[in-house]
Amino acid sequence: MEKNKIYDTYKPNLKKEDVNSLDRLINQIRILNPKIKESLRKYYISYRIRKCFVYIWLTKSKTWVYFRTSGTFKDPKNLCVDVPKGINNTFTKRIQFKEENFDYIVSLIKQSYLHVKDEN
């Protein structure tokens, strides 16, 4: 996805200076597997391989990254929060996207991807 496509699609919810960070994150997701499907929705971008494993929720004040987790999901920095019941039944954890946590967030996305990819 081009940076301009991201910006044009999510303009009301995305600061122009955040486009590069988001683009880097999206590229990290794409390189996990060329078969990953990306879907742009009104408020979020979802990624799936067999099942949806992560989505990026864009609001005017924050960008959240949601994860599908398993019992083996590790959050050693304890930065994730539980997704409130009733908001989403697919994803159990989320983290606010901040550039200073970029590599850590990518590692959490990889865990979520592996959980879905290896799920029977």
MOPAC internal coordinates of N, CA, C and O (Angstrom, degrees):
PM7 1SCF
backbone

  N    0.0000 0     0.00 0     0.00 0    0    0    0
  C    1.4397 1     0.00 0     0.00 0    1    0    0
  C    1.5248 1   107.83 1     0.00 0    2    1    0
  O    1.2310 1   120.28 1   -44.13 1    3    2    1
  N    1.2987 1   117.06 1   135.87 1    3    2    1
  C    1.4592 1   121.12 1   179.10 1    5    3    2
  C    1.5152 1   110.65 1   -76.44 1    6    5    3
  O    1.2310 1   120.93 1   -26.76 1    7    6    5
  N    1.3296 1   115.83 1   153.24 1    7    6    5
  C    1.4590 1   120.24 1   177.02 1    9    7    6
  C    1.5140 1   110.78 1   -57.41 1   10    9    7
  O    1.2310 1   120.09 1   137.66 1   11   10    9
  N    1.3307 1   117.43 1   -42.34 1   11   10    9
  C    1.4662 1   120.57 1  -178.91 1   13   11   10
  C    1.5178 1   111.47 1   -64.17 1   14   13   11
  O    1.2310 1   120.16 1   144.93 1   15   14   13
  N    1.3229 1   117.31 1   -35.07 1   15   14   13
  C    1.4697 1   121.10 1   177.70 1   17   15   14
  C    1.5314 1   110.02 1   -63.62 1   18   17   15
  O    1.2310 1   120.49 1   136.29 1   19   18   17
  N    1.3191 1   116.67 1   -43.71 1   19   18   17
  C    1.4658 1   120.99 1   176.94 1   21   19   18
  C    1.5176 1   109.50 1   -60.53 1   22   21   19
  O    1.2310 1   121.14 1   129.72 1   23   22   21
  N    1.3100 1   115.42 1   -50.28 1   23   22   21
  C    1.4649 1   119.60 1  -177.16 1   25   23   22
  C    1.5304 1   111.05 1   -62.51 1   26   25   23
  O    1.2310 1   120.29 1   135.26 1   27   26   25
  N    1.3238 1   117.04 1   -44.74 1   27   26   25
  C    1.4677 1   120.13 1  -179.49 1   29   27   26
  C    1.5261 1   111.89 1   -63.97 1   30   29   27
  O    1.2310 1   120.28 1   140.52 1   31   30   29
  N    1.3273 1   117.07 1   -39.48 1   31   30   29
  C    1.4628 1   121.09 1  -177.96 1   33   31   30
  C    1.5247 1   111.81 1   -71.17 1   34   33   31
  O    1.2310 1   120.30 1   140.32 1   35   34   33
  N    1.3327 1   117.04 1   -39.68 1   35   34   33
  C    1.4583 1   121.05 1  -172.84 1   37   35   34
  C    1.5252 1   113.35 1  -114.14 1   38   37   35
  O    1.2310 1   120.57 1  -158.32 1   39   38   37
  N    1.3263 1   116.51 1    21.68 1   39   38   37
  C    1.4627 1   121.74 1  -176.78 1   41   39   38
  C    1.5198 1   114.52 1   -46.85 1   42   41   39
  O    1.2310 1   118.83 1   134.81 1   43   42   41
  N    1.3305 1   119.84 1   -45.19 1   43   42   41
  C    1.4689 1   118.23 1  -179.04 1   45   43   42
  C    1.5220 1   113.54 1   -65.60 1   46   45   43
  O    1.2310 1   120.18 1   156.98 1   47   46   45
  N    1.3213 1   117.26 1   -23.02 1   47   46   45
  C    1.4666 1   121.10 1  -174.24 1   49   47   46
  C    1.5237 1   113.88 1  -112.57 1   50   49   47
  O    1.2310 1   119.67 1  -170.27 1   51   50   49
  N    1.3121 1   118.23 1     9.73 1   51   50   49
  C    1.4545 1   119.58 1  -173.28 1   53   51   50
  C    1.5196 1   110.32 1  -139.40 1   54   53   51
  O    1.2310 1   121.37 1   -51.50 1   55   54   53
  N    1.3190 1   114.99 1   128.50 1   55   54   53
  C    1.4559 1   119.95 1   175.58 1   57   55   54
  C    1.5200 1   108.02 1   -78.06 1   58   57   55
  O    1.2310 1   120.58 1   -39.31 1   59   58   57
  N    1.2971 1   116.49 1   140.69 1   59   58   57
  C    1.4613 1   120.43 1  -177.32 1   61   59   58
  C    1.5366 1   111.66 1   -55.46 1   62   61   59
  O    1.2310 1   120.32 1   142.51 1   63   62   61
  N    1.3336 1   117.00 1   -37.49 1   63   62   61
  C    1.4657 1   119.59 1  -179.00 1   65   63   62
  C    1.5304 1   112.57 1   -68.89 1   66   65   63
  O    1.2310 1   119.64 1   163.56 1   67   66   65
  N    1.3464 1   118.29 1   -16.44 1   67   66   65
  C    1.4628 1   121.85 1   178.99 1   69   67   66
  C    1.5288 1   112.69 1   -86.88 1   70   69   67
  O    1.2310 1   120.58 1   170.78 1   71   70   69
  N    1.3179 1   116.50 1    -9.22 1   71   70   69
  C    1.4654 1   120.10 1  -176.82 1   73   71   70
  C    1.5267 1   111.41 1   -60.93 1   74   73   71
  O    1.2310 1   119.64 1   137.64 1   75   74   73
  N    1.3258 1   118.30 1   -42.36 1   75   74   73
  C    1.4664 1   120.42 1  -178.81 1   77   75   74
  C    1.5210 1   112.10 1   -63.13 1   78   77   75
  O    1.2310 1   120.15 1   137.06 1   79   78   77
  N    1.3181 1   117.31 1   -42.94 1   79   78   77
  C    1.4672 1   120.82 1   178.83 1   81   79   78
  C    1.5188 1   111.00 1   -63.66 1   82   81   79
  O    1.2310 1   120.99 1   135.66 1   83   82   81
  N    1.3058 1   115.71 1   -44.34 1   83   82   81
  C    1.4650 1   119.88 1   179.53 1   85   83   82
  C    1.5251 1   110.43 1   -65.16 1   86   85   83
  O    1.2310 1   120.43 1   140.21 1   87   86   85
  N    1.2969 1   116.79 1   -39.79 1   87   86   85
  C    1.4627 1   120.84 1   178.11 1   89   87   86
  C    1.5310 1   110.78 1   -62.18 1   90   89   87
  O    1.2310 1   120.11 1   138.30 1   91   90   89
  N    1.3140 1   117.40 1   -41.70 1   91   90   89
  C    1.4604 1   121.10 1   176.66 1   93   91   90
  C    1.5272 1   111.51 1   -61.68 1   94   93   91
  O    1.2310 1   120.78 1   138.33 1   95   94   93
  N    1.3357 1   116.11 1   -41.67 1   95   94   93
  C    1.4623 1   120.46 1   179.36 1   97   95   94
  C    1.5289 1   110.54 1   -64.00 1   98   97   95
  O    1.2310 1   120.71 1   135.11 1   99   98   97
  N    1.3023 1   116.25 1   -44.89 1   99   98   97
  C    1.4697 1   120.87 1   179.35 1  101   99   98
  C    1.5261 1   110.57 1   -60.89 1  102  101   99
  O    1.2310 1   120.21 1   138.34 1  103  102  101
  N    1.3149 1   117.20 1   -41.66 1  103  102  101
  C    1.4652 1   120.14 1   178.24 1  105  103  102
  C    1.5231 1   111.52 1   -63.25 1  106  105  103
  O    1.2310 1   119.96 1   142.82 1  107  106  105
  N    1.3226 1   117.69 1   -37.18 1  107  106  105
  C    1.4694 1   120.97 1   177.27 1  109  107  106
  C    1.5297 1   111.15 1   -64.46 1  110  109  107
  O    1.2310 1   120.42 1   144.07 1  111  110  109
  N    1.3139 1   116.80 1   -35.93 1  111  110  109
  C    1.4673 1   120.57 1   177.55 1  113  111  110
  C    1.5236 1   109.76 1   -68.91 1  114  113  111
  O    1.2310 1   120.31 1   134.64 1  115  114  113
  N    1.3016 1   117.02 1   -45.36 1  115  114  113
  C    1.4689 1   121.14 1  -177.71 1  117  115  114
  C    1.5220 1   113.35 1   -61.37 1  118  117  115
  O    1.2310 1   120.05 1   144.96 1  119  118  117
  N    1.3303 1   117.51 1   -35.04 1  119  118  117
  C    1.4641 1   118.35 1  -176.77 1  121  119  118
  C    1.5310 1   112.74 1   -75.56 1  122  121  119
  O    1.2310 1   119.77 1   170.70 1  123  122  121
  N    1.3110 1   118.03 1    -9.30 1  123  122  121
  C    1.4687 1   120.35 1   176.38 1  125  123  122
  C    1.5178 1   111.35 1   -62.40 1  126  125  123
  O    1.2310 1   120.87 1   142.15 1  127  126  125
  N    1.3381 1   115.94 1   -37.85 1  127  126  125
  C    1.4575 1   120.69 1  -177.45 1  129  127  126
  C    1.5285 1   108.14 1  -167.60 1  130  129  127
  O    1.2310 1   119.54 1   -52.62 1  131  130  129
  N    1.3235 1   118.48 1   127.38 1  131  130  129
  C    1.4684 1   119.70 1  -179.29 1  133  131  130
  C    1.5345 1   113.20 1   -66.38 1  134  133  131
  O    1.2310 1   120.10 1   166.94 1  135  134  133
  N    1.3245 1   117.40 1   -13.06 1  135  134  133
  C    1.4692 1   120.60 1  -179.80 1  137  135  134
  C    1.5285 1   113.10 1   -89.20 1  138  137  135
  O    1.2310 1   120.19 1   179.53 1  139  138  137
  N    1.3188 1   117.23 1    -0.47 1  139  138  137
  C    1.4641 1   120.28 1   178.25 1  141  139  138
  C    1.5192 1   108.90 1   -63.38 1  142  141  139
  O    1.2310 1   121.17 1   -46.87 1  143  142  141
  N    1.3125 1   115.36 1   133.13 1  143  142  141
  C    1.4640 1   121.42 1   178.76 1  145  143  142
  C    1.5221 1   109.40 1   -98.28 1  146  145  143
  O    1.2310 1   121.37 1   -46.95 1  147  146  145
  N    1.3089 1   114.98 1   133.05 1  147  146  145
  C    1.4599 1   122.33 1  -178.88 1  149  147  146
  C    1.5256 1   107.87 1  -111.97 1  150  149  147
  O    1.2310 1   120.70 1   -48.92 1  151  150  149
  N    1.3342 1   116.27 1   131.08 1  151  150  149
  C    1.4699 1   120.73 1   179.32 1  153  151  150
  C    1.5196 1   109.41 1  -128.05 1  154  153  151
  O    1.2310 1   121.30 1   -54.11 1  155  154  153
  N    1.3121 1   115.11 1   125.89 1  155  154  153
  C    1.4559 1   120.11 1   175.61 1  157  155  154
  C    1.5165 1   108.40 1   -92.09 1  158  157  155
  O    1.2310 1   120.72 1   -55.42 1  159  158  157
  N    1.3051 1   116.22 1   124.58 1  159  158  157
  C    1.4585 1   123.20 1   176.78 1  161  159  158
  C    1.5176 1   108.30 1  -115.76 1  162  161  159
  O    1.2310 1   120.52 1    -2.23 1  163  162  161
  N    1.3013 1   116.62 1   177.77 1  163  162  161
  C    1.4578 1   120.26 1  -175.68 1  165  163  162
  C    1.5315 1   112.35 1   -58.33 1  166  165  163
  O    1.2310 1   119.93 1   135.95 1  167  166  165
  N    1.3351 1   117.73 1   -44.05 1  167  166  165
  C    1.4544 1   121.24 1  -175.65 1  169  167  166
  C    1.5252 1   114.22 1  -116.31 1  170  169  167
  O    1.2310 1   119.80 1   175.16 1  171  170  169
  N    1.3034 1   117.98 1    -4.84 1  171  170  169
  C    1.4607 1   118.98 1  -176.24 1  173  171  170
  C    1.5174 1   112.21 1  -150.43 1  174  173  171
  O    1.2310 1   121.67 1   -15.24 1  175  174  173
  N    1.3298 1   114.41 1   164.76 1  175  174  173
  C    1.4564 1   123.08 1   173.60 1  177  175  174
  C    1.5255 1   105.88 1  -116.49 1  178  177  175
  O    1.2310 1   120.09 1   -52.59 1  179  178  177
  N    1.3303 1   117.44 1   127.41 1  179  178  177
  C    1.4591 1   119.69 1  -179.23 1  181  179  178
  C    1.5322 1   110.14 1  -112.64 1  182  181  179
  O    1.2310 1   122.09 1   -26.26 1  183  182  181
  N    1.3323 1   113.60 1   153.74 1  183  182  181
  C    1.4614 1   121.62 1  -179.86 1  185  183  182
  C    1.5169 1   108.55 1  -131.98 1  186  185  183
  O    1.2310 1   121.48 1   -47.30 1  187  186  185
  N    1.3415 1   114.77 1   132.70 1  187  186  185
  C    1.4565 1   118.88 1  -177.12 1  189  187  186
  C    1.5181 1   111.38 1  -140.71 1  190  189  187
  O    1.2310 1   122.42 1   -31.69 1  191  190  189
  N    1.3083 1   112.97 1   148.31 1  191  190  189
  C    1.4626 1   123.21 1   168.41 1  193  191  190
  C    1.5274 1   102.64 1  -142.20 1  194  193  191
  O    1.2310 1   119.45 1   -70.84 1  195  194  193
  N    1.2839 1   118.65 1   109.16 1  195  194  193
  C    1.4672 1   123.36 1  -169.45 1  197  195  194
  C    1.5201 1   110.56 1    69.75 1  198  197  195
  O    1.2310 1   119.78 1   122.79 1  199  198  197
  N    1.3349 1   118.02 1   -57.21 1  199  198  197
  C    1.4616 1   124.56 1   177.12 1  201  199  198
  C    1.5235 1   107.84 1  -134.85 1  202  201  199
  O    1.2310 1   121.20 1   -17.46 1  203  202  201
  N    1.2996 1   115.31 1   162.54 1  203  202  201
  C    1.4574 1   120.11 1   177.23 1  205  203  202
  C    1.5330 1   108.66 1   -69.03 1  206  205  203
  O    1.2310 1   119.94 1   -51.01 1  207  206  205
  N    1.3316 1   117.73 1   128.99 1  207  206  205
  C    1.4632 1   120.70 1  -179.25 1  209  207  206
  C    1.5221 1   113.30 1  -113.19 1  210  209  207
  O    1.2310 1   119.77 1   159.81 1  211  210  209
  N    1.3180 1   118.05 1   -20.19 1  211  210  209
  C    1.4601 1   120.52 1   178.80 1  213  211  210
  C    1.5184 1   109.29 1  -155.93 1  214  213  211
  O    1.2310 1   121.49 1   -33.24 1  215  214  213
  N    1.3180 1   114.76 1   146.76 1  215  214  213
  C    1.4512 1   117.22 1   164.66 1  217  215  214
  C    1.5042 1   110.77 1  -141.28 1  218  217  215
  O    1.2310 1   122.73 1   -25.42 1  219  218  217
  N    1.3256 1   112.37 1   154.58 1  219  218  217
  C    1.4563 1   121.36 1  -177.78 1  221  219  218
  C    1.5192 1   106.56 1  -110.21 1  222  221  219
  O    1.2310 1   120.99 1   -65.30 1  223  222  221
  N    1.3199 1   115.72 1   114.70 1  223  222  221
  C    1.4612 1   122.96 1  -176.76 1  225  223  222
  C    1.5250 1   108.20 1  -100.12 1  226  225  223
  O    1.2310 1   120.72 1   -58.17 1  227  226  225
  N    1.3289 1   116.23 1   121.83 1  227  226  225
  C    1.4563 1   121.17 1  -176.44 1  229  227  226
  C    1.5201 1   110.51 1  -106.85 1  230  229  227
  O    1.2310 1   120.61 1   -61.76 1  231  230  229
  N    1.3180 1   116.44 1   118.24 1  231  230  229
  C    1.4584 1   121.03 1   174.36 1  233  231  230
  C    1.5253 1   107.60 1  -116.68 1  234  233  231
  O    1.2310 1   120.43 1    -7.43 1  235  234  233
  N    1.3055 1   116.79 1   172.57 1  235  234  233
  C    1.4638 1   119.53 1  -178.94 1  237  235  234
  C    1.5189 1   112.36 1   -67.25 1  238  237  235
  O    1.2310 1   120.24 1   151.06 1  239  238  237
  N    1.3186 1   117.16 1   -28.94 1  239  238  237
  C    1.4614 1   118.86 1  -176.29 1  241  239  238
  C    1.5348 1   113.47 1  -103.14 1  242  241  239
  O    1.2310 1   119.75 1   154.08 1  243  242  241
  N    1.3369 1   118.09 1   -25.92 1  243  242  241
  C    1.4661 1   120.95 1  -175.04 1  245  243  242
  C    1.5171 1   110.20 1  -146.68 1  246  245  243
  O    1.2310 1   121.83 1   -22.73 1  247  246  245
  N    1.3151 1   114.10 1   157.27 1  247  246  245
  C    1.4568 1   120.82 1   169.26 1  249  247  246
  C    1.5210 1   106.30 1  -116.81 1  250  249  247
  O    1.2310 1   120.88 1   -52.26 1  251  250  249
  N    1.3325 1   115.92 1   127.74 1  251  250  249
  C    1.4656 1   122.40 1  -179.25 1  253  251  250
  C    1.5200 1   109.59 1  -111.14 1  254  253  251
  O    1.2310 1   120.86 1   -35.11 1  255  254  253
  N    1.3172 1   115.95 1   144.89 1  255  254  253
  C    1.4569 1   121.83 1   172.28 1  257  255  254
  C    1.5222 1   106.62 1  -114.60 1  258  257  255
  O    1.2310 1   120.74 1   -58.88 1  259  258  257
  N    1.3395 1   116.19 1   121.12 1  259  258  257
  C    1.4627 1   123.31 1  -178.06 1  261  259  258
  C    1.5245 1   109.35 1  -102.18 1  262  261  259
  O    1.2310 1   120.69 1   -36.80 1  263  262  261
  N    1.3417 1   116.28 1   143.20 1  263  262  261
  C    1.4616 1   122.04 1  -177.21 1  265  263  262
  C    1.5244 1   111.47 1  -125.56 1  266  265  263
  O    1.2310 1   121.24 1   -37.06 1  267  266  265
  N    1.3148 1   115.23 1   142.94 1  267  266  265
  C    1.4629 1   121.27 1   165.38 1  269  267  266
  C    1.5232 1   104.67 1   -88.46 1  270  269  267
  O    1.2310 1   120.23 1   -54.03 1  271  270  269
  N    1.3167 1   117.17 1   125.97 1  271  270  269
  C    1.4607 1   120.09 1  -174.00 1  273  271  270
  C    1.5265 1   111.98 1  -120.91 1  274  273  271
  O    1.2310 1   121.92 1   -10.44 1  275  274  273
  N    1.3127 1   113.94 1   169.56 1  275  274  273
  C    1.4639 1   121.62 1   174.89 1  277  275  274
  C    1.5277 1   107.06 1  -133.33 1  278  277  275
  O    1.2310 1   120.93 1     2.00 1  279  278  277
  N    1.3090 1   115.83 1  -178.00 1  279  278  277
  C    1.4559 1   120.27 1   178.65 1  281  279  278
  C    1.5190 1   113.07 1   -64.70 1  282  281  279
  O    1.2310 1   120.07 1   162.62 1  283  282  281
  N    1.3355 1   117.48 1   -17.38 1  283  282  281
  C    1.4619 1   120.87 1  -179.37 1  285  283  282
  C    1.5315 1   112.72 1   -94.33 1  286  285  283
  O    1.2310 1   119.96 1  -178.89 1  287  286  285
  N    1.3233 1   117.68 1     1.11 1  287  286  285
  C    1.4682 1   121.64 1  -179.62 1  289  287  286
  C    1.5261 1   109.36 1   -64.20 1  290  289  287
  O    1.2310 1   120.68 1   -53.29 1  291  290  289
  N    1.3175 1   116.31 1   126.71 1  291  290  289
  C    1.4583 1   121.97 1  -178.00 1  293  291  290
  C    1.5239 1   110.09 1  -114.63 1  294  293  291
  O    1.2310 1   121.05 1   -51.13 1  295  294  293
  N    1.3126 1   115.59 1   128.87 1  295  294  293
  C    1.4608 1   123.50 1   176.73 1  297  295  294
  C    1.5359 1   107.22 1  -126.95 1  298  297  295
  O    1.2310 1   120.03 1  -107.32 1  299  298  297
  N    1.3477 1   117.54 1    72.68 1  299  298  297
  C    1.4648 1   120.41 1  -172.65 1  301  299  298
  C    1.5272 1   114.37 1   -60.43 1  302  301  299
  O    1.2310 1   119.96 1   151.36 1  303  302  301
  N    1.3157 1   117.68 1   -28.64 1  303  302  301
  C    1.4697 1   120.07 1   178.92 1  305  303  302
  C    1.5252 1   111.75 1   -85.20 1  306  305  303
  O    1.2310 1   121.17 1   172.96 1  307  306  305
  N    1.3296 1   115.36 1    -7.04 1  307  306  305
  C    1.4642 1   121.42 1   178.12 1  309  307  306
  C    1.5358 1   112.05 1    56.17 1  310  309  307
  O    1.2310 1   120.87 1  -136.44 1  311  310  309
  N    1.3242 1   115.93 1    43.56 1  311  310  309
  C    1.4615 1   121.25 1  -179.65 1  313  311  310
  C    1.5298 1   113.05 1   -95.59 1  314  313  311
  O    1.2310 1   120.46 1   163.73 1  315  314  313
  N    1.3193 1   116.74 1   -16.27 1  315  314  313
  C    1.4635 1   120.50 1   179.24 1  317  315  314
  C    1.5196 1   110.25 1   -77.61 1  318  317  315
  O    1.2310 1   121.39 1   -28.38 1  319  318  317
  N    1.3058 1   114.95 1   151.62 1  319  318  317
  C    1.4603 1   121.42 1   172.59 1  321  319  318
  C    1.5147 1   108.03 1  -122.20 1  322  321  319
  O    1.2310 1   120.82 1   -24.69 1  323  322  321
  N    1.3222 1   116.03 1   155.31 1  323  322  321
  C    1.4601 1   120.21 1   176.69 1  325  323  322
  C    1.5168 1   109.49 1   -68.56 1  326  325  323
  O    1.2310 1   121.12 1   -36.24 1  327  326  325
  N    1.3197 1   115.46 1   143.76 1  327  326  325
  C    1.4568 1   120.64 1   174.02 1  329  327  326
  C    1.5217 1   106.59 1   -77.44 1  330  329  327
  O    1.2310 1   119.93 1   -55.17 1  331  330  329
  N    1.3302 1   117.74 1   124.83 1  331  330  329
  C    1.4675 1   119.57 1  -179.31 1  333  331  330
  C    1.5294 1   112.09 1   -57.26 1  334  333  331
  O    1.2310 1   121.00 1   -41.78 1  335  334  333
  N    1.3135 1   115.69 1   138.22 1  335  334  333
  C    1.4712 1   120.99 1   178.41 1  337  335  334
  C    1.5220 1   109.08 1   -57.20 1  338  337  335
  O    1.2310 1   121.23 1   -39.73 1  339  338  337
  N    1.3069 1   115.24 1   140.27 1  339  338  337
  C    1.4563 1   120.50 1   178.80 1  341  339  338
  C    1.5087 1   113.79 1    93.62 1  342  341  339
  O    1.2310 1   120.12 1   158.64 1  343  342  341
  N    1.3366 1   117.38 1   -21.36 1  343  342  341
  C    1.4656 1   119.73 1   178.06 1  345  343  342
  C    1.5178 1   109.92 1   -79.21 1  346  345  343
  O    1.2310 1   120.80 1   136.84 1  347  346  345
  N    1.3201 1   116.07 1   -43.16 1  347  346  345
  C    1.4483 1   120.03 1  -178.30 1  349  347  346
  C    1.5199 1   108.52 1  -157.41 1  350  349  347
  O    1.2310 1   120.73 1   -46.98 1  351  350  349
  N    1.3222 1   116.21 1   133.02 1  351  350  349
  C    1.4604 1   120.26 1  -179.87 1  353  351  350
  C    1.5246 1   112.73 1   -96.90 1  354  353  351
  O    1.2310 1   120.05 1   172.09 1  355  354  353
  N    1.3290 1   117.51 1    -7.91 1  355  354  353
  C    1.4598 1   121.68 1  -178.28 1  357  355  354
  C    1.5134 1   112.06 1   -90.53 1  358  357  355
  O    1.2310 1   120.60 1   140.56 1  359  358  357
  N    1.3101 1   116.46 1   -39.44 1  359  358  357
  C    1.4573 1   121.79 1  -173.62 1  361  359  358
  C    1.5233 1   109.94 1  -106.41 1  362  361  359
  O    1.2310 1   121.02 1   -40.69 1  363  362  361
  N    1.3279 1   115.65 1   139.31 1  363  362  361
  C    1.4591 1   119.76 1  -176.12 1  365  363  362
  C    1.5219 1   113.72 1  -110.15 1  366  365  363
  O    1.2310 1   120.25 1   158.39 1  367  366  365
  N    1.3330 1   117.13 1   -21.61 1  367  366  365
  C    1.4645 1   121.31 1  -178.86 1  369  367  366
  C    1.5200 1   109.69 1  -130.15 1  370  369  367
  O    1.2310 1   121.74 1   -26.60 1  371  370  369
  N    1.3448 1   114.28 1   153.40 1  371  370  369
  C    1.4607 1   119.87 1   174.60 1  373  371  370
  C    1.5227 1   109.17 1  -148.01 1  374  373  371
  O    1.2310 1   121.55 1   -21.44 1  375  374  373
  N    1.3328 1   114.64 1   158.56 1  375  374  373
  C    1.4544 1   121.52 1   178.26 1  377  375  374
  C    1.5211 1   107.78 1  -141.18 1  378  377  375
  O    1.2310 1   121.20 1   -37.49 1  379  378  377
  N    1.3006 1   115.32 1   142.51 1  379  378  377
  C    1.4544 1   119.02 1   176.66 1  381  379  378
  C    1.5272 1   107.99 1   -74.34 1  382  381  379
  O    1.2310 1   120.66 1   -48.52 1  383  382  381
  N    1.3237 1   116.34 1   131.48 1  383  382  381
  C    1.4553 1   120.42 1  -179.34 1  385  383  382
  C    1.5227 1   110.25 1   -77.41 1  386  385  383
  O    1.2310 1   121.80 1   -58.81 1  387  386  385
  N    1.3349 1   114.16 1   121.19 1  387  386  385
  C    1.4588 1   121.69 1   175.41 1  389  387  386
  C    1.5177 1   107.09 1  -136.77 1  390  389  387
  O    1.2310 1   120.94 1   -40.95 1  391  390  389
  N    1.3052 1   115.81 1   139.05 1  391  390  389
  C    1.4658 1   121.18 1  -177.43 1  393  391  390
  C    1.5303 1   112.18 1   -55.24 1  394  393  391
  O    1.2310 1   119.95 1   141.59 1  395  394  393
  N    1.3244 1   117.70 1   -38.41 1  395  394  393
  C    1.4703 1   119.56 1  -177.70 1  397  395  394
  C    1.5276 1   112.88 1   -66.30 1  398  397  395
  O    1.2310 1   119.95 1   163.58 1  399  398  397
  N    1.3279 1   117.70 1   -16.42 1  399  398  397
  C    1.4706 1   121.99 1   177.83 1  401  399  398
  C    1.5281 1   112.25 1  -106.70 1  402  401  399
  O    1.2310 1   120.52 1  -162.59 1  403  402  401
  N    1.3086 1   116.61 1    17.41 1  403  402  401
  C    1.4622 1   120.92 1  -172.69 1  405  403  402
  C    1.5332 1   112.67 1   -53.19 1  406  405  403
  O    1.2310 1   119.92 1   124.11 1  407  406  405
  N    1.3195 1   117.75 1   -55.89 1  407  406  405
  C    1.4712 1   120.73 1  -176.86 1  409  407  406
  C    1.5269 1   111.92 1   -62.74 1  410  409  407
  O    1.2310 1   120.62 1   142.77 1  411  410  409
  N    1.2972 1   116.41 1   -37.23 1  411  410  409
  C    1.4617 1   120.50 1   178.66 1  413  411  410
  C    1.5365 1   110.49 1   -64.82 1  414  413  411
  O    1.2310 1   120.68 1   136.57 1  415  414  413
  N    1.3187 1   116.31 1   -43.43 1  415  414  413
  C    1.4751 1   120.52 1   179.08 1  417  415  414
  C    1.5218 1   110.25 1   -63.40 1  418  417  415
  O    1.2310 1   120.18 1   139.78 1  419  418  417
  N    1.3160 1   117.25 1   -40.22 1  419  418  417
  C    1.4683 1   120.45 1   177.00 1  421  419  418
  C    1.5293 1   109.99 1   -60.53 1  422  421  419
  O    1.2310 1   119.91 1   139.27 1  423  422  421
  N    1.3292 1   117.77 1   -40.73 1  423  422  421
  C    1.4738 1   120.04 1   178.79 1  425  423  422
  C    1.5308 1   111.27 1   -64.08 1  426  425  423
  O    1.2310 1   119.77 1   143.96 1  427  426  425
  N    1.3229 1   118.04 1   -36.04 1  427  426  425
  C    1.4665 1   121.41 1   177.07 1  429  427  426
  C    1.5281 1   111.08 1   -68.87 1  430  429  427
  O    1.2310 1   120.54 1   141.19 1  431  430  429
  N    1.3144 1   116.56 1   -38.81 1  431  430  429
  C    1.4688 1   120.58 1   176.88 1  433  431  430
  C    1.5174 1   109.81 1   -62.06 1  434  433  431
  O    1.2310 1   120.09 1   137.98 1  435  434  433
  N    1.3188 1   117.43 1   -42.02 1  435  434  433
  C    1.4763 1   121.00 1   178.60 1  437  435  434
  C    1.5187 1   110.90 1   -60.62 1  438  437  435
  O    1.2310 1   120.12 1   139.30 1  439  438  437
  N    1.3279 1   117.38 1   -40.70 1  439  438  437
  C    1.4707 1   120.24 1   177.55 1  441  439  438
  C    1.5245 1   110.57 1   -61.44 1  442  441  439
  O    1.2310 1   120.64 1   134.60 1  443  442  441
  N    1.3084 1   116.37 1   -45.40 1  443  442  441
  C    1.4594 1   120.95 1  -179.03 1  445  443  442
  C    1.5315 1   110.53 1   -63.81 1  446  445  443
  O    1.2310 1   120.89 1   137.95 1  447  446  445
  N    1.3132 1   115.90 1   -42.05 1  447  446  445
  C    1.4733 1   121.24 1   177.29 1  449  447  446
  C    1.5305 1   110.35 1   -59.60 1  450  449  447
  O    1.2310 1   120.27 1   130.98 1  451  450  449
  N    1.3214 1   117.08 1   -49.02 1  451  450  449
  C    1.4612 1   120.37 1  -178.51 1  453  451  450
  C    1.5221 1   111.64 1   -62.87 1  454  453  451
  O    1.2310 1   120.34 1   142.74 1  455  454  453
  N    1.3164 1   116.95 1   -37.26 1  455  454  453
  C    1.4637 1   120.93 1   177.51 1  457  455  454
  C    1.5274 1   110.25 1   -58.87 1  458  457  455
  O    1.2310 1   120.13 1   131.84 1  459  458  457
  N    1.3093 1   117.35 1   -48.16 1  459  458  457
  C    1.4668 1   121.39 1  -178.03 1  461  459  458
  C    1.5286 1   110.91 1   -71.76 1  462  461  459
  O    1.2310 1   120.47 1   138.34 1  463  462  461
  N    1.3113 1   116.71 1   -41.66 1  463  462  461
  C    1.4704 1   121.11 1  -178.65 1  465  463  462
  C    1.5211 1   111.12 1   -62.15 1  466  465  463
  O    1.2310 1   120.27 1   140.41 1  467  466  465
  N    1.3257 1   117.09 1   -39.59 1  467  466  465
  C    1.4681 1   121.58 1  -175.65 1  469  467  466
  C    1.5216 1   114.48 1   -91.17 1  470  469  467
  O    1.2310 1   121.12 1   174.29 1  471  470  469
  N    1.3373 1   115.45 1    -5.71 1  471  470  469
  C    1.4701 1   119.99 1  -177.63 1  473  471  470
  C    1.5178 1   110.39 1   -65.88 1  474  473  471
  O    1.2310 1   120.46 1   -43.07 1  475  474  473
  N    1.2949 1   116.73 1   136.93 1  475  474  473
  C    1.4808 1   121.01 1   179.03 1  477  475  474
  C    1.4975 1   111.37 1   -88.82 1  478  477  475
  O    1.2310 1   120.10 1   180.00 1  479  478  477

